[in-house]
């Protein structure tokens, strides 16, 4: 891999971390929750309108997440080579077009295809937004900014299902996709106004796919990066086991209305937001690994409690509500911090590191979503098993694969 050398005598002006830039990246992180949470409360209605099964509707999540994974895998390296700004704008415009197709879909098959494109372009945009932050921040500041982004970005999963429920009450689930299309255009305008080019030409990598393959081998050769990759990927799998099945668990099994379900979903997302804000406050004061460990222990406990409730007690409403809340709070502690620790292990390849991280996270989400629904609409056992497995794999990644070397223990306490 080669890196372009700066022209002799040319002074490079670096982009600065501004509140407008951070706010825009927060907006970009809303792509996934808005594109899913707005219509998650409508899953039963989508199934009826498109003559689809519950598993087929959940597969629209899978195609979206697979697209997200591939979009991040490709978008990160392309932005390392071509810069951040123009690829970001193009991705947002494509996402808006795909959202229009989702709104007009005549069948579940067309929706799956459009959701893939929507996810691909959305993932492309999200990984570039993250790479912009990694371009401009390191160390404790990076951890703090990523936690703030996760916390403020948590407004989207709070607002998303509530808006989705209102849409269902006043109109039709298709309107939610029109809303995402409009938001894509607004995001594009925000990028044009607030996001400068953060990767100057002299710092871009040349070499195309071959260079990406070399960079990918380098980042995957970092043991601790791989450990944190497992932490975030397995945790995301646990999270989307919840996302894919919670509507059926609370509505089909326990009789909640779409509005009541949306309120509960929003409350859980608010818990995740509060947890991420607390983690941001703790950055530089408490070791980031310790914060992640607390989140993983909570995730494991919620999964075990959910499994017991599902196997022996038919998933009582109170058990489901409490466990879902703990799962979401745990994600607020684990995912942004695990991602920050992973990025800190590969500072020389921010785009590629973010791309691989995003690919694993959203690939896990896409894989888990249909598996969680294999039991049908009236059991939570597969979902509970997946949460327990995700917590166990994450703990393996944190405590074994990403364990700090003895000589770095003192430094680790500051991360």
Secondary structure, 3 states (H helix, E strand, C coil): CEECCCCCCCCCCCCCCCHHHHHHHHHHHHHHHHHHHHHHCCHHHHHHHCCCCHHHHHHHHHHHHHHHHHHHHHHHHHHHHHCCHHHHHHHHHHHHHHHHHHHHCCCHHHHHHHHHHHHHHHHHHHHHHHHHHHHHCCHHHHHHHHHHHHHHHHHHHHHHHHHHHHHHHHCCCHHHHHHHHHHHHHHHHHHHHHCCCCCCHHHCEECHHHHHHHHHHHHHCCHHHHHHHHHHHHHHHHHHHHHHHHHHHHHHCCCCCHHHHHHHHHHHHHHHHHHHHHHHHHCCCCCHHHHHHHHHHHHHHHHHHHHHHHHHCCCCHHHHHHHHHHHHHHHHHHHHHHHHHHHHHCHHHHHHHHHHHHHHHHHHHHHHHHHHCCCCCCCCHHHHHHHHHHHHHHHHHHHHHCCCCHHHHHHHCCC
